């Protein structure tokens, strides 16, 4: 087995999106982390940072994964889907040829914390019908490990006894892996990662050692090729997102809420939205 080493360490940048929600943008489309396009973290207990929410807006050509840690958001879209996103829950939306949706806070005080990930779709799937999955917290397996716990949102986690725990999302062109790893101080864990996948590890609580490097809260590591990731807790407990996906190897053209393969396809998406044909 080959352990993944750290290729690059990235730091997020503060930004805002939607109606003015304050975010930390950890990756963006121009970085070329195929198949990942964007990863945002939102975390605030100041209502003014999130109350404006994300009013109705369109998407085409990719998938969004929203994982809530604290707070309460409501998803609604033009297909009639309505989902209550609460702590521990996940919303997995496939924009396909087009969807118009909103994500609005259902609280006026308290902490709002979570992540949104954008995953590219291959050209063959970019114009397929939109779809939506609302995953309640009890649908996300939580696996006890020595000194911690692993939440399996997508893909599989291989336990120490060889047992395989599958998340509610699997397959597809990118074969995504999405794990929430919590470790006590000093605990160690090896995480199996599919060979050939782009793999990221984001430390969002405490600190952890990877490849001999201590990575603190707010640090995103892009990992080299391999089939395992070794995590070692320091004197502080830690929580790490481990995210992986099979690269598509296709050209990416991004414009706002649209991600396609060519500039002509982007122009068509804009025309379709302006004329009301995006979701037709």
HUCORUR-V432956 format. One record per residue. PSI is psi in whole degrees, -180 to 180 (none if undefined). OMEGA is omega as a letter, one per 20 degrees, with the letter a starting at -180 (* if undefined). D_FIRST is the distance of its C-alpha to the first C-alpha in Angstrom with 1 decimal. Layout:
PSI | OMEGA | D_FIRST
PSI | OMEGA | D_FIRST
This chain:
141 | a | 0.0
122 | r | 3.8
139 | r | 6.6
133 | r | 9.7
166 | a | 12.7
118 | r | 16.3
-42 | a | 18.1
143 | r | 21.4
128 | a | 23.2
149 | r | 26.0
142 | r | 29.1
170 | r | 31.1
143 | r | 34.8
141 | r | 37.6
-176 | r | 39.3
157 | a | 41.2
176 | a | 41.2
-132 | r | 43.1
3 | a | 46.4
23 | r | 45.3
131 | r | 42.4
130 | a | 40.8
165 | r | 37.1
118 | a | 34.3
113 | a | 32.8
-38 | r | 29.1
154 | r | 28.4
163 | a | 31.0
-34 | a | 31.1
-11 | a | 31.9
-15 | r | 28.6
39 | r | 26.9
57 | a | 23.7
125 | j | 23.6
13 | a | 23.9
138 | a | 25.0
-38 | a | 28.6
144 | r | 29.6
118 | r | 28.7
142 | r | 31.6
131 | r | 32.0
133 | a | 35.3
104 | r | 36.4
146 | r | 40.0
13 | r | 42.6
113 | a | 45.4
-35 | a | 46.7
-19 | r | 48.0
-19 | a | 44.4
-10 | a | 43.6
-30 | a | 46.8
-23 | r | 47.4
-157 | a | 44.2
87 | r | 43.3
171 | a | 46.4
128 | a | 46.3
157 | a | 44.4
163 | r | 42.9
153 | r | 39.4
138 | r | 38.4
3 | a | 35.2
-177 | r | 32.3
149 | r | 31.1
141 | r | 31.6
116 | r | 29.7
122 | a | 31.8
117 | a | 30.4
131 | r | 33.1
-42 | r | 32.7
142 | r | 36.4
-172 | a | 39.6
117 | r | 41.0
150 | r | 41.1
126 | r | 42.7
134 | r | 41.5
143 | r | 44.1
175 | a | 44.1
-15 | r | 46.5
-7 | a | 45.1
2 | r | 46.5
144 | r | 43.2
122 | a | 43.5
136 | r | 40.8
110 | a | 40.9
114 | a | 37.9
173 | a | 37.7
128 | a | 35.3
-7 | a | 31.9
163 | a | 32.9
140 | r | 31.4
124 | a | 33.3
110 | a | 31.5
129 | r | 33.9
108 | a | 33.7
-37 | a | 36.4
-135 | a | 36.5
-19 | r | 39.9
137 | r | 41.3
146 | r | 41.7
120 | a | 43.9
168 | r | 43.0
153 | r | 43.6
107 | a | 41.8
136 | r | 44.3
143 | r | 44.2
35 | r | 45.9
155 | a | 46.7
3 | r | 49.0
166 | r | 47.5
178 | a | 44.4
138 | r | 40.8
118 | a | 39.1
136 | r | 35.4
-165 | a | 32.5
149 | r | 30.6
128 | a | 31.1
137 | r | 28.5
129 | r | 29.5
129 | a | 27.2
154 | r | 28.5
147 | r | 29.6
160 | a | 29.5
-38 | a | 33.0
-21 | a | 33.5
-5 | a | 33.2
-26 | a | 35.1
20 | r | 38.4
163 | a | 37.6
146 | r | 39.5
153 | r | 38.5
162 | a | 36.8
136 | r | 36.3
127 | r | 34.4
110 | a | 35.5
109 | r | 33.0
155 | a | 34.6
-35 | a | 32.7
-12 | r | 32.6
-8 | r | 30.7
109 | a | 27.6
140 | r | 25.6
116 | a | 25.1
124 | r | 22.4
131 | r | 23.0
169 | a | 20.1
113 | r | 20.7
20 | r | 22.9
-156 | a | 23.0
148 | r | 22.8
124 | r | 21.0
130 | a | 23.2
97 | r | 21.8
-45 | a | 24.0
152 | a | 22.1
-152 | a | 19.1
148 | r | 17.2
129 | r | 15.8
114 | a | 13.8
167 | a | 15.6
-31 | a | 14.7
7 | r | 16.7
-7 | r | 14.7
146 | a | 17.6
126 | r | 17.4
121 | a | 19.9
139 | r | 21.1
172 | a | 23.1
-14 | r | 26.5
132 | r | 25.4
164 | r | 23.1
-153 | a | 23.0
173 | a | 25.2
-35 | a | 24.5
-7 | r | 22.2
60 | a | 20.3
149 | r | 20.4
130 | a | 18.4
107 | a | 20.6
144 | r | 19.9
105 | a | 22.3
121 | r | 20.6
126 | a | 23.2
139 | r | 22.4
165 | r | 25.1
130 | r | 25.6
-6 | a | 23.1
153 | a | 20.7
148 | a | 16.9
136 | r | 14.5
131 | a | 10.9
122 | r | 11.4
134 | r | 9.4
136 | a | 10.5
129 | r | 11.3
143 | r | 10.1
-13 | r | 13.4
146 | r | 14.9
127 | a | 16.9
132 | r | 15.9
148 | r | 18.5
123 | a | 18.9
123 | r | 22.5
113 | a | 23.9
-1 | r | 27.1
141 | r | 28.0
-140 | r | 27.7
159 | a | 25.0
155 | r | 21.3
129 | r | 19.2
130 | r | 16.2
36 | r | 14.7
6 | a | 17.7
134 | r | 20.2
120 | a | 22.5
125 | a | 23.2
172 | r | 26.4
135 | r | 28.0
6 | a | 28.6
132 | r | 25.6
127 | r | 23.4
127 | r | 20.1
127 | a | 18.9
151 | r | 15.2
174 | a | 13.7
150 | r | 11.2
-176 | r | 7.6
2 | r | 6.3
156 | r | 6.9
124 | a | 10.2
123 | r | 11.4
134 | r | 15.2
121 | r | 17.6
148 | r | 21.2
-148 | r | 24.0
-4 | a | 27.5
144 | r | 28.0
157 | a | 26.7
161 | r | 24.8
129 | a | 24.2
132 | r | 21.7
130 | r | 21.5
116 | a | 18.1
130 | r | 19.1
155 | r | 17.4
149 | r | 18.9
124 | r | 18.8
146 | a | 21.0
-27 | r | 24.3
31 | a | 25.2
156 | r | 28.9
146 | a | 31.6
125 | r | 32.3
122 | a | 35.9
134 | r | 36.5
104 | r | 39.9
-120 | a | 40.2
11 | a | 39.3
136 | r | 38.6
114 | a | 35.5
-168 | a | 36.0
-20 | a | 35.2
161 | r | 38.6
-35 | r | 41.4
-38 | r | 43.8
-34 | r | 41.7
-46 | r | 41.9
-38 | r | 45.6
-39 | r | 45.9
-42 | r | 44.1
-45 | r | 46.5
-41 | a | 49.5
-41 | r | 48.3
-45 | a | 48.0
-30 | a | 51.4
-2 | a | 53.0
12 | a | 51.5
-2 | a | 49.6
-40 | a | 46.0
10 | a | 45.8
none | * | 48.3
